[in-house]
Amino acid sequence: MLHRTGQKPHAGVRLEAFEKTGVLPSLSDLFKMTHATSDGVFVDPASEKLFRTVAGRIEERETQLTQESPDGLPVTLSTQEVDRIFEEVAPKKKGRIVGIGSVNEVTRETSSYTSRRDEETAQMKAQIDSQKAQMDSQQVRLDSLKDLLDVMAVGNPVIQRMLSERRAALGMPPRDPQESDPTRQQPSNPTNYFDNM
C-alpha cells in the first residue's frame, strides 16, 4: 500500500499527533493520516478500501452498543477497541499488520498492557512499603542497641572510650554519659515525690 509519509516512520507520525492533541490516535486514524491527503483523498484504492471496511465495522459496533445501552445514549469506542477492529480487518504479511509500518515494532496501548503495567506498579509499591517497614524495624533495634551500649558504658571507662572513638569515626556527636545513667538523679519535683523514689 502506498503512503505519503516518505522517510518518516509511522510510529513517529503517531507520536507527533499525540504531542499535538494529547490523545494517541487510533490505528485507523493513523492509517488515514499516512495514506490520505489532507483533504481526505486516499493515495491508492487498496488503502481507501481498507479504511472504509474498518470504518464500517467501527460504525456497526458503535450502533450495536448504542442499541444495547440502557440509557440509549450514543456509544463511542475507545482507542483500544478501534485498534482491535483495525487489527482484525487489516491484512497481515509475515505476522505484521499491513499499513501501519513501524508501529508494528512499538508496543501498543492495549488493555492487557495497561493492566500488566498497573499490576507491576502495585507490586513495586508493595515491595517499597515492605522494605520501608523493615528499615523502620531495624532502626528501632539499632536505637535500642545504642541505648544498651550507653548503659553498659556507665562506670566502664574502656567501653566509654571505645564508644566515643566509634562515634567520632562515624561523625556522630558525642553523647553525654549522664543521659543513659540509670542511677542518675532526676530533678526533684515535690508533686511526684513517690514516683521519684
Buried (B, 14 or more C-beta within 10 A) or exposed (E): BEBBBEEBBBBBBBBEBEEEEEEBBBBBBBBBBBBBEEEEEBBEEBBBEBBEBBBEBBEEBBEEBBEEEEEEEEBEBEBBBBBBBBBEBBEEEEEBBBBBBBBBEBEBEBEEEEEEEEEEEEEEEEEEEEEEEEEEEEEEEEEEEBEEBBEEBBEEEEBBEEBBEEBEEEEEEEBEBEEBBEEEEEEEEEEEEEEEE
